[in-house]
Amino acid sequence: MSDQILLWEQERQRLQGSLAGYLYQHIPSETHFAALREHAAGLGGLLWADSSKRAIVVRQAVQPAMKAFYARFREGEPDIL
């Protein structure tokens, strides 16, 4: 019984370290993926990226900046390209 309690406590402590984030997936091209990944990294908000799936996870705190950046990027603003 004490082993089970120890395992539950270890699992509880592991999950307390998780962070809230936003998943970007179905990114249409490698160019878009690279731009989003680099921008998130520059903001200090990149949590995870997978180029084969073209998916990234960013910290919740940088979501508004990422959303604005991607909207400008898709419109082709010269200061981003």
CNS distance restraints for C-alpha pairs under 8 A (distance, minus, plus):
assign (resid   1 and name CA) (resid   5 and name CA) 6.51 0.50 0.50
assign (resid   2 and name CA) (resid   6 and name CA) 6.19 0.50 0.50
assign (resid   3 and name CA) (resid   7 and name CA) 6.24 0.50 0.50
assign (resid   4 and name CA) (resid   8 and name CA) 6.22 0.50 0.50
assign (resid   5 and name CA) (resid   9 and name CA) 6.20 0.50 0.50
assign (resid   6 and name CA) (resid  10 and name CA) 6.21 0.50 0.50
assign (resid   7 and name CA) (resid  11 and name CA) 6.21 0.50 0.50
assign (resid   8 and name CA) (resid  12 and name CA) 6.12 0.50 0.50
assign (resid   9 and name CA) (resid  13 and name CA) 6.20 0.50 0.50
assign (resid  10 and name CA) (resid  14 and name CA) 6.19 0.50 0.50
assign (resid  11 and name CA) (resid  15 and name CA) 6.29 0.50 0.50
assign (resid  12 and name CA) (resid  16 and name CA) 6.37 0.50 0.50
assign (resid  13 and name CA) (resid  17 and name CA) 7.10 0.50 0.50
assign (resid  14 and name CA) (resid  18 and name CA) 7.69 0.50 0.50
assign (resid  19 and name CA) (resid  59 and name CA) 7.32 0.50 0.50
assign (resid  20 and name CA) (resid  59 and name CA) 6.32 0.50 0.50
assign (resid  20 and name CA) (resid  60 and name CA) 5.67 0.50 0.50
assign (resid  21 and name CA) (resid  47 and name CA) 7.94 0.50 0.50
assign (resid  21 and name CA) (resid  57 and name CA) 6.16 0.50 0.50
assign (resid  21 and name CA) (resid  58 and name CA) 5.31 0.50 0.50
assign (resid  21 and name CA) (resid  59 and name CA) 4.42 0.50 0.50
assign (resid  21 and name CA) (resid  60 and name CA) 4.47 0.50 0.50
assign (resid  22 and name CA) (resid  57 and name CA) 5.36 0.50 0.50
assign (resid  22 and name CA) (resid  58 and name CA) 5.36 0.50 0.50
assign (resid  22 and name CA) (resid  59 and name CA) 6.49 0.50 0.50
assign (resid  22 and name CA) (resid  60 and name CA) 6.06 0.50 0.50
assign (resid  22 and name CA) (resid  63 and name CA) 6.93 0.50 0.50
assign (resid  23 and name CA) (resid  55 and name CA) 7.08 0.50 0.50
assign (resid  23 and name CA) (resid  56 and name CA) 5.83 0.50 0.50
assign (resid  23 and name CA) (resid  57 and name CA) 4.46 0.50 0.50
assign (resid  23 and name CA) (resid  58 and name CA) 6.72 0.50 0.50
assign (resid  24 and name CA) (resid  55 and name CA) 5.42 0.50 0.50
assign (resid  24 and name CA) (resid  56 and name CA) 5.24 0.50 0.50
assign (resid  24 and name CA) (resid  57 and name CA) 6.18 0.50 0.50
assign (resid  25 and name CA) (resid  53 and name CA) 7.61 0.50 0.50
assign (resid  25 and name CA) (resid  54 and name CA) 6.20 0.50 0.50
assign (resid  25 and name CA) (resid  55 and name CA) 4.32 0.50 0.50
assign (resid  25 and name CA) (resid  56 and name CA) 6.65 0.50 0.50
assign (resid  26 and name CA) (resid  53 and name CA) 7.78 0.50 0.50
assign (resid  26 and name CA) (resid  54 and name CA) 6.46 0.50 0.50
assign (resid  26 and name CA) (resid  55 and name CA) 6.78 0.50 0.50
assign (resid  27 and name CA) (resid  32 and name CA) 6.58 0.50 0.50
assign (resid  27 and name CA) (resid  33 and name CA) 6.02 0.50 0.50
assign (resid  27 and name CA) (resid  54 and name CA) 5.69 0.50 0.50
assign (resid  27 and name CA) (resid  55 and name CA) 6.74 0.50 0.50
assign (resid  28 and name CA) (resid  32 and name CA) 6.70 0.50 0.50
assign (resid  28 and name CA) (resid  33 and name CA) 7.67 0.50 0.50
assign (resid  29 and name CA) (resid  33 and name CA) 6.20 0.50 0.50
assign (resid  29 and name CA) (resid  54 and name CA) 7.79 0.50 0.50
assign (resid  30 and name CA) (resid  34 and name CA) 6.00 0.50 0.50
assign (resid  30 and name CA) (resid  51 and name CA) 7.76 0.50 0.50
assign (resid  30 and name CA) (resid  54 and name CA) 7.21 0.50 0.50
assign (resid  31 and name CA) (resid  35 and name CA) 6.19 0.50 0.50
assign (resid  32 and name CA) (resid  36 and name CA) 6.17 0.50 0.50
assign (resid  33 and name CA) (resid  37 and name CA) 6.03 0.50 0.50
assign (resid  33 and name CA) (resid  51 and name CA) 7.41 0.50 0.50
assign (resid  33 and name CA) (resid  54 and name CA) 5.98 0.50 0.50
assign (resid  33 and name CA) (resid  55 and name CA) 7.45 0.50 0.50
assign (resid  34 and name CA) (resid  38 and name CA) 6.01 0.50 0.50
assign (resid  35 and name CA) (resid  39 and name CA) 6.08 0.50 0.50
assign (resid  36 and name CA) (resid  40 and name CA) 6.07 0.50 0.50
assign (resid  36 and name CA) (resid  66 and name CA) 7.49 0.50 0.50
assign (resid  36 and name CA) (resid  70 and name CA) 7.10 0.50 0.50
assign (resid  37 and name CA) (resid  41 and name CA) 6.14 0.50 0.50
assign (resid  37 and name CA) (resid  46 and name CA) 7.05 0.50 0.50
assign (resid  37 and name CA) (resid  49 and name CA) 7.15 0.50 0.50
assign (resid  37 and name CA) (resid  56 and name CA) 6.94 0.50 0.50
assign (resid  38 and name CA) (resid  42 and name CA) 6.04 0.50 0.50
assign (resid  39 and name CA) (resid  43 and name CA) 6.29 0.50 0.50
assign (resid  39 and name CA) (resid  66 and name CA) 7.47 0.50 0.50
assign (resid  40 and name CA) (resid  44 and name CA) 6.29 0.50 0.50
assign (resid  40 and name CA) (resid  45 and name CA) 5.17 0.50 0.50
assign (resid  40 and name CA) (resid  46 and name CA) 4.97 0.50 0.50
assign (resid  40 and name CA) (resid  58 and name CA) 6.62 0.50 0.50
assign (resid  40 and name CA) (resid  62 and name CA) 7.55 0.50 0.50
assign (resid  40 and name CA) (resid  66 and name CA) 6.90 0.50 0.50
assign (resid  41 and name CA) (resid  45 and name CA) 5.78 0.50 0.50
assign (resid  41 and name CA) (resid  46 and name CA) 4.93 0.50 0.50
assign (resid  43 and name CA) (resid  62 and name CA) 7.08 0.50 0.50
assign (resid  45 and name CA) (resid  58 and name CA) 5.23 0.50 0.50
assign (resid  45 and name CA) (resid  59 and name CA) 4.90 0.50 0.50
assign (resid  45 and name CA) (resid  61 and name CA) 7.54 0.50 0.50
assign (resid  45 and name CA) (resid  62 and name CA) 5.96 0.50 0.50
assign (resid  46 and name CA) (resid  56 and name CA) 7.53 0.50 0.50
assign (resid  46 and name CA) (resid  57 and name CA) 6.35 0.50 0.50
assign (resid  46 and name CA) (resid  58 and name CA) 4.67 0.50 0.50
assign (resid  46 and name CA) (resid  59 and name CA) 6.48 0.50 0.50
assign (resid  47 and name CA) (resid  56 and name CA) 7.58 0.50 0.50
assign (resid  47 and name CA) (resid  57 and name CA) 5.44 0.50 0.50
assign (resid  47 and name CA) (resid  58 and name CA) 5.27 0.50 0.50
assign (resid  47 and name CA) (resid  59 and name CA) 6.48 0.50 0.50
assign (resid  48 and name CA) (resid  56 and name CA) 5.52 0.50 0.50
assign (resid  48 and name CA) (resid  57 and name CA) 5.11 0.50 0.50
assign (resid  48 and name CA) (resid  58 and name CA) 7.10 0.50 0.50
assign (resid  49 and name CA) (resid  54 and name CA) 7.59 0.50 0.50
assign (resid  49 and name CA) (resid  55 and name CA) 5.84 0.50 0.50
assign (resid  49 and name CA) (resid  56 and name CA) 4.20 0.50 0.50
assign (resid  49 and name CA) (resid  57 and name CA) 6.42 0.50 0.50
assign (resid  50 and name CA) (resid  54 and name CA) 5.74 0.50 0.50
assign (resid  50 and name CA) (resid  55 and name CA) 5.43 0.50 0.50
assign (resid  50 and name CA) (resid  56 and name CA) 6.35 0.50 0.50
assign (resid  51 and name CA) (resid  55 and name CA) 6.65 0.50 0.50
assign (resid  58 and name CA) (resid  62 and name CA) 6.90 0.50 0.50
assign (resid  58 and name CA) (resid  63 and name CA) 6.94 0.50 0.50
assign (resid  59 and name CA) (resid  63 and name CA) 6.77 0.50 0.50
assign (resid  62 and name CA) (resid  66 and name CA) 6.14 0.50 0.50
assign (resid  63 and name CA) (resid  67 and name CA) 6.05 0.50 0.50
assign (resid  64 and name CA) (resid  68 and name CA) 6.28 0.50 0.50
assign (resid  65 and name CA) (resid  69 and name CA) 6.05 0.50 0.50
assign (resid  66 and name CA) (resid  70 and name CA) 6.06 0.50 0.50
assign (resid  67 and name CA) (resid  71 and name CA) 6.23 0.50 0.50
assign (resid  68 and name CA) (resid  72 and name CA) 6.34 0.50 0.50
assign (resid  69 and name CA) (resid  73 and name CA) 6.02 0.50 0.50
assign (resid  70 and name CA) (resid  74 and name CA) 6.06 0.50 0.50
assign (resid  71 and name CA) (resid  75 and name CA) 6.41 0.50 0.50
assign (resid  72 and name CA) (resid  76 and name CA) 6.33 0.50 0.50
assign (resid  72 and name CA) (resid  77 and name CA) 5.77 0.50 0.50
assign (resid  72 and name CA) (resid  80 and name CA) 7.53 0.50 0.50
assign (resid  73 and name CA) (resid  77 and name CA) 6.09 0.50 0.50
assign (resid  73 and name CA) (resid  80 and name CA) 6.21 0.50 0.50
assign (resid  73 and name CA) (resid  81 and name CA) 7.25 0.50 0.50
assign (resid  76 and name CA) (resid  80 and name CA) 7.33 0.50 0.50
assign (resid  76 and name CA) (resid  81 and name CA) 6.75 0.50 0.50
assign (resid  77 and name CA) (resid  81 and name CA) 6.63 0.50 0.50
